[in-house]
Amino acid sequence: MSLRRQVFAIYRQLLRTTDSVFGDDHYARCKAKDEIKDEIRKNREETDKEKVLELIKVAIQVDRVLRFGVLQGRLNDKGNYEVKFPAGFADIEGTTGTTTAQMLKKTPVEKS
């Protein structure tokens, strides 16, 4: 597969991933897509094959982190947040042996 095709394939994959990860969270979905598009535009003129391959690797890692490392909580009727853990959550490089509870304790939660 040509580099150009690989770039377009991972670009489309990232856009699909943002749709599935952020679902009906319009703001998060749009911000993620904007960031992806900005990175693609920023590197549009890159001609060095090794640099392009490195950027593709980074994009693949970003896709994996989005799929398996992002959680979204929803406020329920009782005033509590419910979180659904996707299959493979926290099964990303550098987290092996870390429980989800440990990861959540390390992650600061921002109030909006």
C-alpha positions as CSV (number, residue, x, y, z in Angstrom):
1,M,0.0,0.0,0.0
2,S,1.4,3.4,-0.9
3,L,2.2,5.9,1.9
4,R,-0.6,8.2,0.6
5,R,-3.2,5.4,1.0
6,Q,-1.9,4.5,4.4
7,V,-2.2,8.2,5.6
8,F,-5.8,8.4,4.3
9,A,-6.6,5.0,5.8
10,I,-5.5,5.9,9.3
11,Y,-7.1,9.4,8.9
12,R,-10.4,7.8,8.1
13,Q,-9.9,5.3,11.0
14,L,-9.2,8.1,13.5
15,L,-12.4,9.9,12.4
16,R,-14.5,6.7,12.8
17,T,-12.8,6.1,16.2
18,T,-13.8,9.5,17.5
19,D,-17.4,8.8,16.4
20,S,-17.5,5.6,18.3
21,V,-15.6,6.7,21.4
22,F,-17.4,10.1,21.9
23,G,-20.8,9.0,20.6
24,D,-23.3,11.7,21.3
25,D,-20.8,14.0,23.0
26,H,-20.8,16.6,20.2
27,Y,-18.3,18.9,21.8
28,A,-15.7,16.2,22.5
29,R,-16.2,14.6,19.1
30,C,-15.8,17.9,17.3
31,K,-12.7,18.9,19.3
32,A,-11.0,15.5,18.7
33,K,-11.8,15.6,14.9
34,D,-10.5,19.2,14.7
35,E,-7.2,18.1,16.4
36,I,-6.9,15.2,14.0
37,K,-7.5,17.4,11.0
38,D,-5.1,20.1,12.2
39,E,-2.3,17.5,12.6
40,I,-3.0,16.1,9.1
41,R,-2.9,19.6,7.6
42,K,0.3,20.5,9.6
43,N,2.1,17.6,8.1
44,R,0.5,17.7,4.6
45,E,3.7,18.7,2.8
46,E,6.0,16.2,4.5
47,T,7.9,14.2,1.8
48,D,10.5,12.3,3.9
49,K,9.3,8.7,3.8
50,E,10.8,7.8,7.3
51,K,9.1,10.9,8.8
52,V,5.7,9.9,7.2
53,L,6.0,6.4,8.5
54,E,6.8,7.7,12.0
55,L,3.7,9.9,11.8
56,I,1.6,6.9,10.7
57,K,2.9,5.0,13.8
58,V,1.9,7.9,16.0
59,A,-1.5,8.0,14.5
60,I,-2.0,4.3,15.1
61,Q,-1.0,4.7,18.7
62,V,-3.4,7.6,19.1
63,D,-6.2,5.5,17.6
64,R,-5.4,2.7,20.2
65,V,-5.4,5.1,23.1
66,L,-8.7,6.6,22.0
67,R,-10.2,3.1,21.7
68,F,-8.9,1.6,24.9
69,G,-7.9,4.5,27.1
70,V,-10.8,6.9,27.0
71,L,-13.7,6.7,29.4
72,Q,-16.8,8.9,29.5
73,G,-19.1,9.1,32.4
74,R,-22.7,10.0,32.2
75,L,-24.7,11.7,35.0
76,N,-27.6,9.5,36.0
77,D,-30.9,10.4,37.6
78,K,-29.4,9.8,41.1
79,G,-26.7,12.4,40.5
80,N,-24.0,9.9,40.2
81,Y,-21.7,9.2,37.2
82,E,-22.0,5.9,35.4
83,V,-19.0,4.7,33.4
84,K,-19.0,1.8,30.9
85,F,-15.7,0.1,30.5
86,P,-15.1,-1.0,26.9
87,A,-13.5,-4.4,26.2
88,G,-9.8,-4.0,26.4
89,F,-9.8,-0.9,28.4
90,A,-6.4,-0.1,30.0
91,D,-4.8,-2.8,27.9
92,I,-2.5,-0.3,26.4
93,E,1.3,0.0,26.5
94,G,2.6,1.1,29.9
95,T,-0.5,0.1,31.9
96,T,0.0,-3.6,32.2
97,G,-0.4,-4.7,35.8
98,T,-2.3,-1.5,36.7
99,T,-5.9,-1.9,37.8
100,T,-8.5,0.4,36.4
101,A,-9.1,1.7,39.9
102,Q,-5.5,2.6,40.3
103,M,-5.5,4.4,36.9
104,L,-8.7,6.3,37.8
105,K,-7.1,7.4,41.1
106,K,-4.1,8.8,39.2
107,T,-6.3,10.7,36.7
108,P,-7.5,14.1,37.8
109,V,-11.2,14.8,37.1
110,E,-12.0,18.3,35.8
111,K,-15.4,19.8,36.6
112,S,-17.1,21.6,33.8
